[in-house]
Amino acid sequence: MRIKSFFIPVLLFALLSCQRSLKDGEYTLTVLSTNDVHSTWFDSTYVGGGVKKSLFAMNYYIDSVRKADGMDNVLLVDAGDCLQGDNAAYYYNYIDTETPHLFPRLIEYMKYDAIAMGNHDIETGHPVYDRVQKGLVKAGAPFMAANAIRNDNGKSYFPAYKMVKKAGLRIAIIGYNNANIKAWLSEELWSGMHFESIASRIQNDVDYVRAKEHPDVMVAAMHSACGQGDGTILEAEALDAFNLVKGVDWLICGHDHRPYVETRDTCALLNSGSHSRYVAHGKMHITVKDGTIASKSFETDLIPVDAAKADPEMRAHFQKDFEAVRAFTLQEVGILNSDLVTRHAYAGMSDYINLIHYLSIGQEPAEISIAAPLTYNGTVKSGILIFNDLFTIYPFENQLYVLTMTGDEIVRYLEASYDRWIVTASKASDHVLNIVEKDNPRTMQKGWSFVNAQYNFDSAAGINYTVDVTKPRGSRISVSSMADGSAFDLSRTYNVAMTSYRASGGGNLLPEIGIDTDRIDERVVARYPEIRTLLYDYLKENGSIDPEETGDTSVIGSWKFVPESIAAPAIDRDMKLLFGAWR
């Protein structure tokens, strides 16, 4: 089922919208939603015997609701980002491509009614998501994305909507993917299609489906963050739609990992957060008189998932799959000569980011590397490395690109990056890191956190430079030379290694300094596999990671915050606010 976004003439709409009559009485529909599960499918940490929140634990709660309210009265919908984030997805995406993919089998087991596709699902590439889609179609819950438009015929690449019957009601569910995908992902991952703004088309889509299908209940499931509701953020259109669209009863969203629910007179919004931490739980009460809906009311709640209450029958059913993933996860891949601690990257040069830079700058024809810390606060202990450790070092499936930038662009880029990372200080008692004490909308706990996302805190390698914390943006970065001591030239063009996410516009750093990422192919001189693959290949060739080698300043250069009399004590204090004992 595919739809196009277009206006329906008023007369035609009036003729088509004559709905069938419902029996008079009271109807109650329970709506459960998940999103951004990021392949937290199994309840095991794979190593150490720990347990984690998972689909197994979510299913324990979902089943309890179905038993209480009746299977036929419960609607279960997911809002995307299913195929990335955990070893299990990586294994079935890229390692075992012969066994039927695990995700559709999980969806079939849990009896999901509908799934909207997420940007990280697209990130897996056509070979993965096209294969997964076949399994989801068989399971009865295909990926939906009404705004993923085919370039050849203008129709949606994925099914746009689905009809289900629950609680005696005909329910239409329209799915949407994030509209900002081209800003993060290289085009080969989504070739043959483009993504339209949800807010620009949702009303037409809703009107079309209502006219064609005559649903009693309309659901819009979108992989888009809540945002501000002011129409200014393309990747965060949920509140835009919630404020403007008519005829939608339930709006299910995600992407921002921030648990949030809201109830209004005519519509309710559900966002369960991420990583199987919550199930969003809603109820809709409908009164029908004289064959038509006379009134509606809504209830919403967020239910914390108890990691210890994993569905034992579901665990047993998928035990063979778990054992396959665990065996892959525990395979030895090399030796680490000293601990890698990811939080050290916020305070200056660190063994962790040095490793990423070293791998990147070692790919021809790279001369300079730009990289950010992707794991917020993780530690990989020295000793034998297993494949699981590589997910801590590099959790995402980003490819490595090498593109051309002038020296001036590199300096302005670093000015933009550090402006997200630090604030200007005049004395040692000031803050240097750009942090704030507030309620964390993702964990719903109070504490200190960075104002901006740490995965946009890019540093550079291949050059020697300082960052003056006492100066404002535009005058903080001072490059003294290339790593080998040769001159750094603002007017010269350099080959710069960075992630495909960054090269596609992720974090808005390149666009902010005037580089058009829609035309990034004109600058790209080389493409390499996922950075985790480069790390794995390095270990296969060298056997170990030695921070003395990967931190060789003659290769990766050096940088530091100055003046040290202000920066060092201020950053130490800020790091203690963030992490406690952080060294």
C-alpha positions in Angstrom: 0.0 0.0 0.0 1.6 3.2 -1.1 0.3 6.8 -1.1 1.4 10.1 -2.6 0.9 13.4 -0.9 -1.7 15.4 -2.7 -4.8 17.5 -1.9 -8.2 15.8 -2.4 -10.9 18.0 -3.7 -13.4 18.9 -1.0 -16.4 17.5 -2.7 -14.7 14.2 -3.4 -13.5 14.0 0.2 -17.0 14.6 1.4 -18.3 11.8 -0.8 -15.6 9.4 0.2 -15.6 10.1 3.9 -19.0 8.6 4.7 -17.9 6.2 7.3 -19.5 2.8 8.2 -21.6 2.8 11.3 -20.2 1.5 14.6 -22.4 -0.2 17.1 -23.4 2.1 19.9 -21.5 1.6 23.1 -18.2 2.1 24.8 -14.9 1.1 23.3 -11.5 1.0 24.9 -8.3 0.7 22.9 -4.9 0.2 24.6 -1.9 1.6 22.7 1.6 0.4 23.6 4.6 1.9 21.8 8.4 1.4 21.7 11.1 3.3 19.8 14.8 3.5 19.4 15.3 0.1 20.9 18.7 0.0 19.1 18.7 -3.8 19.0 18.7 -4.3 22.7 17.0 -7.6 22.0 18.7 -9.9 24.5 18.7 -9.4 28.2 22.3 -10.5 28.6 25.4 -8.2 28.6 27.2 -11.1 26.9 30.1 -10.8 29.3 30.2 -10.6 33.1 26.9 -12.3 33.7 25.0 -9.0 33.8 21.4 -8.4 32.7 20.1 -5.4 30.8 16.8 -4.0 29.7 15.7 -5.7 26.5 12.9 -6.7 24.3 12.6 -9.8 26.5 11.8 -7.6 29.5 9.5 -5.4 27.4 7.6 -8.4 26.2 7.0 -9.5 29.8 5.2 -6.2 30.4 3.4 -6.2 27.0 2.1 -9.7 27.6 0.8 -8.7 31.0 -1.2 -5.9 29.4 -2.6 -8.2 26.8 -3.7 -10.6 29.4 -5.4 -7.9 31.4 -7.0 -6.0 28.5 -7.4 -8.7 25.9 -5.1 -9.4 23.0 -7.6 -8.0 20.5 -7.8 -4.7 22.4 -4.1 -3.9 22.4 -2.2 -2.1 19.6 1.6 -2.4 19.6 3.6 0.0 17.4 7.3 0.8 17.1 8.8 4.1 15.8 12.1 3.0 14.4 15.8 2.7 14.9 15.7 -1.1 15.3 18.7 -2.5 13.4 21.7 -0.8 15.0 23.3 -0.4 18.4 24.0 -3.9 19.8 26.2 -6.8 18.8 23.0 -8.8 17.9 22.0 -6.5 15.1 25.6 -6.3 13.8 25.8 -10.1 13.7 22.6 -10.6 11.8 23.1 -7.6 9.6 26.7 -8.4 8.4 28.1 -11.7 9.7 25.3 -14.3 9.5 23.4 -13.3 6.3 22.2 -16.8 5.6 20.0 -17.5 8.7 16.7 -15.6 8.5 17.4 -12.2 10.1 16.5 -12.2 13.8 14.6 -8.9 13.9 11.6 -10.0 11.8 11.4 -13.2 13.9 11.3 -11.1 17.1 8.6 -8.8 15.7 6.5 -11.8 14.7 7.0 -13.4 18.1 5.9 -10.2 19.9 3.1 -9.6 17.5 3.9 -6.0 16.6 1.1 -4.4 14.6 3.2 -1.8 12.8 6.8 -0.4 12.6 8.0 3.0 11.3 11.5 3.0 9.9 14.3 5.0 11.5 17.4 6.7 10.2 19.7 4.0 11.8 17.7 1.4 10.0 18.5 3.1 6.7 22.1 3.4 7.8 22.5 -0.4 7.5 22.2 0.0 3.7 20.0 -1.6 1.0 21.4 -5.1 1.3 20.4 -5.2 5.0 17.1 -3.4 5.2 15.7 -4.7 1.9 16.5 -8.3 3.2 14.9 -7.4 6.6 11.9 -6.0 4.9 11.1 -9.3 3.3 11.0 -10.9 6.7 8.9 -8.1 8.2 6.4 -8.4 5.3 6.1 -12.1 6.2 5.7 -11.2 9.8 2.9 -8.9 9.0 4.6 -5.7 10.2 6.7 -4.2 7.4 8.8 -1.1 7.8 6.7 1.9 6.8 7.8 5.3 5.6 5.3 7.4 3.7 7.9 10.2 3.2 10.6 8.0 1.7 9.8 8.8 -2.0 11.1 6.8 -4.9 13.0 8.9 -7.4 11.7 7.0 -10.4 7.9 7.2 -9.9 7.1 9.5 -7.0 5.6 6.7 -4.8 6.8 5.7 -1.4 9.6 3.2 -1.4 8.2 1.5 1.7 4.6 0.9 2.5 3.1 4.1 3.7 0.3 2.8 6.0 -1.3 -0.3 7.4 -4.9 -1.1 8.5 -5.5 -3.2 11.6 -8.6 -4.0 13.6 -8.4 -3.8 17.4 -11.1 -3.4 20.1 -13.7 -3.6 17.4 -12.3 -0.5 15.7 -10.7 0.0 12.3 -7.3 1.6 12.8 -5.1 3.2 10.2 -1.4 3.6 11.0 0.8 5.8 8.8 4.6 5.5 9.2 7.3 8.1 8.6 11.1 8.1 8.7 13.2 11.1 9.7 13.2 13.8 7.0 16.8 14.8 7.7 18.6 11.6 6.6 20.6 13.2 3.8 22.3 15.3 6.4 23.8 12.2 8.1 24.1 9.3 5.7 25.8 8.9 2.4 23.5 8.6 -0.6 24.5 5.1 -1.5 22.7 3.9 1.7 19.4 5.4 0.5 19.9 5.3 -3.2 16.7 5.5 -5.4 14.7 7.6 -2.9 14.6 10.9 -1.1 12.9 12.0 2.2 10.3 14.7 2.5 9.4 16.8 5.5 6.8 15.1 7.6 5.0 18.3 8.6 4.7 19.3 5.0 2.8 16.3 4.0 1.1 14.6 7.0 -2.2 16.4 6.7 -2.6 15.4 3.0 -1.6 11.8 3.9 -4.1 11.6 6.8 -6.9 13.1 4.6 -6.2 10.6 1.9 -6.2 7.5 4.2 -9.3 8.7 6.0 -11.1 9.1 2.6 -9.9 5.8 1.3 -10.1 3.5 4.4 -12.7 5.2 6.7 -10.8 4.3 9.9 -12.3 4.8 13.3 -8.8 5.6 14.8 -5.9 7.2 13.1 -2.3 6.7 14.3 0.8 8.5 12.9 4.1 6.7 13.9 7.2 8.8 13.0 10.9 8.5 13.6 11.2 12.2 14.4 12.1 13.9 17.6 9.6 16.0 19.6 11.4 19.3 18.9 10.1 22.7 19.8 6.9 22.6 17.8 8.0 25.8 15.9 8.7 24.2 12.6 12.4 25.0 12.7 14.1 21.6 13.1 13.8 19.2 10.2 14.8 16.1 12.3 12.4 17.0 15.1 8.9 17.4 13.6 6.8 15.4 16.1 5.4 18.5 18.0 5.1 20.3 14.7 2.7 17.6 13.5 1.1 17.3 16.9 0.2 21.0 16.9 -1.1 21.2 13.4 -2.5 18.0 12.0 -6.2 17.3 12.2 -7.7 13.9 12.3 -4.9 12.0 14.1 -5.7 10.3 17.4 -2.3 8.9 18.4 1.1 10.4 17.4 4.0 8.0 18.2 7.5 9.4 17.8 11.1 8.9 18.7 14.7 9.6 17.6 15.7 12.0 20.5 15.8 9.2 23.2 13.8 11.3 25.5 10.8 9.6 27.2 7.8 11.9 26.9 4.0 11.6 26.8 1.3 14.2 26.4 -2.5 14.1 26.3 -4.7 16.6 24.7 -8.5 16.7 24.1 -8.3 15.3 20.5 -4.9 13.5 20.4 -2.2 11.9 22.5 1.6 11.7 22.0 3.8 8.7 23.0 7.6 8.6 23.0 9.1 5.7 25.0 12.7 7.0 25.0 15.3 4.5 23.9 17.1 1.2 24.6 14.1 -0.7 26.1 14.0 1.6 29.2 10.3 2.3 29.0 7.2 1.2 27.3 4.8 4.0 26.5 1.3 3.0 27.6 -1.9 4.8 26.4 -5.6 4.2 26.5 -8.3 5.6 24.3 -11.9 5.6 25.5 -14.6 6.1 22.7 -18.3 6.5 23.1 -20.4 5.7 20.1 -24.0 7.1 19.8 -26.3 6.7 16.8 -23.5 4.9 14.9 -21.0 7.7 15.2 -18.2 8.6 17.6 -19.6 11.0 20.1 -16.6 11.4 22.4 -13.0 10.4 22.8 -10.7 10.6 25.8 -7.0 9.6 26.3 -4.7 8.4 29.1 -0.9 8.2 28.7 1.9 6.9 30.9 5.5 5.8 30.8 6.2 2.3 32.3 9.8 1.6 33.4 11.0 -1.7 32.1 12.4 -4.1 34.8 15.5 -5.7 33.4 15.1 -8.7 35.8 11.7 -9.5 34.5 12.6 -11.0 31.1 10.1 -13.3 29.4 11.4 -16.8 30.1 9.5 -18.4 27.2 10.8 -15.8 24.8 14.4 -16.2 26.1 14.1 -20.0 25.6 12.6 -19.5 22.1 15.6 -17.4 20.9 18.3 -19.2 23.0 20.0 -20.6 19.9 20.2 -17.1 18.4 21.7 -15.7 21.6 24.3 -18.4 21.7 25.4 -17.6 18.2 25.7 -13.8 18.9 27.5 -14.5 22.2 30.0 -16.8 20.5 30.7 -14.1 18.0 30.9 -11.4 20.7 33.4 -13.4 22.8 35.9 -14.2 20.0 39.4 -12.9 20.8 40.6 -10.2 18.3 43.8 -9.0 19.8 45.6 -7.4 22.8 45.2 -4.0 24.4 48.4 -2.8 26.1 46.7 -0.3 28.5 43.2 0.8 29.4 41.1 3.0 27.0 38.8 5.3 28.9 36.5 7.3 26.6 35.7 10.1 29.0 39.3 11.2 29.0 38.7 12.6 25.5 36.8 15.6 26.9 39.8 16.8 28.9 42.3 16.8 26.1 44.3 14.3 24.0 43.5 10.7 25.1 44.6 7.2 24.1 41.0 6.5 23.0 40.7 9.3 20.4 44.4 8.9 19.5 43.5 5.4 18.3 40.7 6.6 16.1 42.9 9.3 14.6 45.7 6.9 14.1 43.5 4.5 12.2 42.0 7.3 10.1 45.1 9.1 9.2 46.7 5.8 8.1 44.2 5.5 5.2 45.6 6.9 2.0 45.6 9.7 1.0 44.6 11.2 4.4 46.9 13.9 5.9 44.7 15.1 8.7 42.0 13.3 10.7 38.9 14.8 12.4 37.2 12.6 15.0 34.9 12.8 18.1 34.3 10.5 21.1 31.2 8.4 20.3 31.0 6.4 23.6 30.1 8.8 26.3 31.6 7.0 29.3 33.1 3.6 28.7 36.2 1.7 29.6 38.1 -1.1 27.8 40.5 -2.8 30.1 44.0 -3.8 29.0 44.6 -7.4 28.2 42.8 -9.7 25.7 40.4 -7.9 23.5 37.2 -9.6 22.4 34.9 -8.4 19.6 32.5 -6.9 22.2 35.2 -4.4 23.2 35.2 -3.0 19.6 31.6 -1.9 20.1 32.7 0.2 23.2 35.6 1.7 21.2 33.4 2.4 18.1 29.6 1.8 18.6 28.4 3.0 15.2 28.6 1.8 11.6 30.1 5.0 10.2 32.2 4.7 7.1 35.5 6.6 6.8 35.7 9.3 4.1 38.6 11.4 2.9 37.7 14.8 1.6 39.5 18.0 0.6 39.5 21.0 2.9 41.6 24.1 2.9 43.7 25.0 5.9 41.4 27.9 6.6 38.4 25.6 6.5 40.0 23.2 8.9 40.7 26.0 11.4 37.2 27.4 11.2 35.8 23.9 11.5 37.8 23.4 14.8 36.6 26.8 16.0 33.0 25.6 15.5 33.7 22.2 17.1 35.3 23.6 20.3 32.6 26.2 20.6 30.2 23.3 21.3 32.7 21.8 23.7 33.9 24.7 25.8 33.0 28.1 27.1 35.3 31.1 27.5 37.0 31.3 30.9 39.0 34.1 32.5 40.1 32.4 35.7 40.7 28.9 37.1 37.5 29.0 39.1 35.3 29.4 35.9 33.8 26.5 33.9 35.7 25.6 30.8 33.7 22.6 29.7 30.2 23.7 28.4 28.2 21.9 31.0 25.0 22.6 32.9 23.2 21.1 35.9 19.7 20.1 35.0 17.3 17.2 34.7 18.4 14.8 32.0 15.5 14.3 29.7 16.8 10.9 28.7 17.5 9.4 32.1 15.0 11.7 33.9 17.6 12.2 36.7 19.2 15.5 37.8 22.9 16.0 37.4 25.6 17.7 35.4 25.8 17.1 31.7 27.2 18.6 28.5 25.0 21.2 26.9 25.8 19.8 23.5 26.2 16.2 22.2 29.7 14.9 22.9 29.7 13.1 19.5 30.1 16.5 17.9 33.3 17.3 19.9 35.8 16.9 17.1 39.5 17.2 17.6 42.1 17.0 14.8 45.2 14.9 14.2 48.0 15.4 11.8 48.6 18.9 13.1 50.0 20.6 16.2 47.6 23.2 17.7 46.4 24.8 20.9 42.9 25.8 22.1 42.9 29.0 24.1 40.1 28.8 26.7 40.3 32.5 27.5 39.4 33.6 24.0 36.0 33.6 22.2 35.2 31.6 19.1 37.2 32.7 16.1 40.4 33.2 18.0 40.8 30.0 20.1 42.6 27.8 17.6 46.3 28.3 16.9 48.0 25.8 14.5 51.8 25.8 14.8 52.7 23.1 12.2 51.9 19.8 10.7 52.6 16.7 12.8 56.0 16.2 11.1 57.0 19.8 11.8 56.4 21.2 8.3 54.4 24.3 7.8 50.6 24.4 8.0 49.2 26.6 5.2 45.8 28.2 5.5 45.5 28.5 1.8 46.6 24.9 0.9 44.2 22.1 0.3 44.5 19.0 2.6 43.0 15.5 2.5 41.0 15.2 5.7 39.6 11.9 7.1 36.3 12.0 8.8 33.2 9.8 9.3 30.5 9.5 6.6 28.1 10.9 9.2 30.2 14.1 9.5 30.8 14.4 5.8 27.1 14.1 5.1 26.4 17.1 7.4 25.9 15.4 10.7 26.3 17.8 13.6 26.0 20.7 11.2 29.7 21.4 11.5 30.6 21.4 7.8 27.5 23.4 6.8 28.1 25.9 9.6 31.5 26.9 8.0 29.9 27.1 4.5 30.6 23.7 3.0 27.7 22.4 1.0 27.2 18.8 2.1 24.7 18.3 -0.7 27.8 18.5 -3.0 30.2 16.7 -0.8 31.0 14.1 -3.6 32.9 16.9 -5.3 35.3 16.9 -2.3 35.5 13.2 -1.5 38.7 11.6 -2.8 38.4 8.2 -1.0 35.9 6.0 0.8 36.7 3.2 3.3 34.6 0.6 5.1 33.1 1.1 8.6 35.7 2.4 11.1 35.1 -0.6 13.4 36.1 -2.8 10.4 39.3 -0.8 10.0 40.0 -1.3 13.7 39.3 -5.1 13.4 41.6 -5.3 10.3 44.3 -3.4 12.2 44.1 -5.9 15.0 44.3 -8.9 12.6 47.4 -7.4 11.0 49.2 -6.1 14.1 47.8 -8.3 16.9 47.7 -5.5 19.5 47.0 -1.9 20.2 49.9 -0.1 21.8 48.9 3.5 22.9 52.5 4.5 22.5 52.4 3.7 18.8 48.9 5.0 18.2 49.7 8.1 20.1 52.9 8.9 18.2 52.9 12.6 17.9 55.1 12.5 14.8 52.1 10.9 13.1 49.0 12.3 14.8 50.5 15.6 16.1 49.3 17.1 19.4 46.9 19.6 20.8 46.1 21.0 24.3 43.9 23.5 26.1 45.8 26.7 27.1 46.7 28.5 29.2 47.2 25.4 31.4 47.1 27.5 34.6 43.5 28.1 33.9 42.4 25.2 31.8 43.9 22.3 33.8 42.2 23.0 37.2 39.0 24.2 35.7 38.6 21.1 33.5 39.5 18.8 36.3 36.7 20.4 38.4 34.2 20.2 35.5 35.1 16.6 34.9 34.5 15.7 38.6 31.1 17.3 38.3 30.3 15.1 35.3 31.9 11.9 36.4 33.2 12.0 39.9 36.6 10.4 40.0 37.3 10.6 36.3 41.0 9.8 35.8 
